[in-house]
């Protein structure tokens, strides 16, 4: 049973949306996607983030409203992207994200396609190489797609499988923790 949370997804592109939308729908019930304006991408996310935190989360802290922001780590990595998001808030004159706020930051490294490939069963991955072309090949062959990857998000993992996942892809482990934390906050609303 999903935790009731009116969840807004702020993401760079359609690939991220296709992956995260079903995950958020299953976890929270209601999902809206912030309409991307061309050229979307990372700048769109950075430009929209502070406004949405203020309008959506901080204005109504007692309501069951949350924000999931997704931005690829690219070569910068998870910590740098988290710092970038905090800087956006500070530049707008706001405090950094607080752990009690209904905000989750998922930062696939290097890109969301890395996470999708892993969740669909490929294990020779790391967060340094770009796997977008590999993902496109698998999609054309119809062996993998965002739906399959999103469904695999919910598979129960043994301790061994968790370690096998978090060693090459620590950003995936961090992304899971972010959404789990948001779910725990949703339960308190």
C-alpha positions in Angstrom: 0.0 0.0 0.0 1.5 3.3 -1.0 2.1 6.0 1.6 -0.2 8.9 0.7 2.0 11.7 -0.5 1.3 14.2 -3.2 4.8 13.9 -4.9 6.3 16.3 -7.4 9.1 14.9 -9.6 11.6 17.5 -10.8 14.0 15.8 -13.3 16.2 16.6 -16.3 14.7 14.5 -19.0 12.2 11.9 -20.2 14.5 8.9 -19.3 14.6 10.0 -15.7 10.9 10.5 -15.7 10.1 7.1 -17.2 12.2 5.4 -14.6 11.2 7.4 -11.5 7.5 8.0 -12.2 6.4 4.4 -11.6 8.6 4.1 -8.5 7.1 7.1 -7.0 3.6 6.1 -8.0 4.0 2.8 -6.3 5.6 4.3 -3.2 3.4 7.4 -2.7 0.2 7.1 -4.8 0.2 10.5 -6.5 2.9 11.8 -8.8 3.1 15.0 -10.7 6.0 15.9 -13.0 7.3 19.5 -13.2 6.8 20.4 -16.8 10.2 20.7 -18.5 10.9 23.6 -20.7 13.3 23.1 -23.6 16.2 22.8 -23.3 15.5 21.0 -20.0 18.5 19.3 -18.6 20.5 20.0 -15.5 20.1 23.8 -15.7 16.3 23.5 -15.7 16.5 21.4 -12.5 18.9 23.9 -10.9 16.8 26.9 -11.9 13.5 25.3 -10.6 14.8 23.7 -7.4 14.8 26.6 -4.9 11.4 27.8 -6.2 9.8 24.4 -5.8 11.3 23.8 -2.3 9.8 27.1 -1.2 6.5 26.8 -3.0 5.8 23.1 -2.5 7.5 21.9 0.6 8.3 24.8 2.9 5.0 26.7 2.4 2.9 23.7 3.5 5.2 21.6 5.9 2.3 19.8 7.6 0.7 18.7 4.4 1.4 15.4 2.6 3.4 17.1 -0.2 6.9 16.1 -1.2 9.5 16.8 -3.8 11.8 14.4 -5.5 14.6 16.0 -7.4 16.6 13.9 -9.9 19.8 15.1 -11.5 22.5 13.0 -13.0 25.9 13.1 -11.2 27.7 13.1 -14.5 31.4 13.5 -13.8 30.8 15.7 -10.7 29.4 12.9 -8.5 26.8 12.7 -5.8 28.4 14.9 -3.2 29.1 17.7 -5.6 25.5 17.6 -7.0 24.1 17.7 -3.4 26.3 20.7 -2.8 25.1 22.3 -6.0 21.5 21.9 -4.9 22.2 23.4 -1.5 24.0 26.3 -3.2 20.9 26.9 -5.3 18.8 27.3 -2.1 21.4 29.6 -0.5 21.7 31.7 -3.6 17.9 32.2 -3.4 18.2 33.3 0.2 17.0 30.1 1.7 18.3 27.6 4.2 19.8 24.3 3.0 17.6 21.2 2.8 16.8 19.9 6.3 16.5 16.2 7.0 12.9 16.7 8.3 11.7 18.2 5.0 9.8 16.1 2.5 12.6 16.4 -0.1 14.5 13.5 -1.7 17.5 14.1 -3.9 18.3 11.2 -6.2 21.6 11.6 -8.1 22.3 8.7 -10.4 26.0 8.5 -11.2 27.1 8.8 -13.9 23.6 8.8 -15.4 20.2 7.2 -14.7 21.0 4.7 -17.4 23.6 3.2 -15.2 21.0 2.5 -12.5 18.6 1.1 -15.1 21.2 -1.3 -16.5 22.1 -2.5 -13.0 18.5 -3.0 -12.0 17.9 -5.0 -15.2 20.7 -7.3 -14.3 24.0 -6.0 -15.8 26.7 -6.2 -13.2 29.9 -4.9 -15.0 29.2 -1.3 -14.2 30.8 1.6 -12.4 30.0 5.3 -11.8 32.8 6.6 -14.0 31.9 5.3 -17.4 29.0 6.5 -19.5 26.5 3.7 -20.3 23.9 5.7 -22.3 24.8 4.1 -25.6 24.7 0.6 -23.9 21.2 1.4 -22.5 19.9 2.5 -25.9 21.2 -0.8 -27.5 19.4 -2.8 -24.9 16.2 -0.8 -25.3 16.3 -1.3 -29.1 16.8 -5.1 -28.6 13.9 -5.0 -26.1 15.9 -6.8 -23.5 15.7 -3.9 -21.0 13.5 -0.9 -20.4 12.6 1.7 -17.7 9.6 -0.3 -16.6 11.7 -3.4 -15.9 14.2 -1.3 -14.0 11.6 0.4 -12.0 10.0 -2.9 -11.1 13.4 -4.3 -10.0 13.7 -1.3 -7.6 11.2 -3.1 -5.3 12.9 -6.5 -5.3 14.0 -7.6 -1.8 17.8 -7.5 -1.5 19.8 -9.8 0.8 22.7 -8.3 2.7 25.1 -9.7 0.1 23.1 -8.2 -2.8 23.0 -4.8 -1.0 26.8 -4.9 -0.6 27.2 -6.0 -4.2 25.1 -3.1 -5.4 26.5 -0.4 -3.1 30.2 -1.2 -3.9 30.2 -0.3 -7.6 27.1 2.0 -7.4 27.1 3.9 -4.1 24.8 6.5 -5.7 22.1 3.9 -6.2 22.3 3.0 -2.5 22.1 6.7 -1.6 19.1 7.1 -3.9 17.3 4.2 -2.3 18.0 5.7 1.1 16.6 9.1 0.0 13.3 7.6 -1.2 13.1 5.4 2.0 13.6 8.5 4.1 10.9 10.4 2.2 8.6 7.5 2.7 9.3 7.5 6.5 8.4 11.3 6.5 5.2 10.6 4.5 4.1 8.1 7.2 4.4 10.9 9.8 2.1 13.3 7.9 
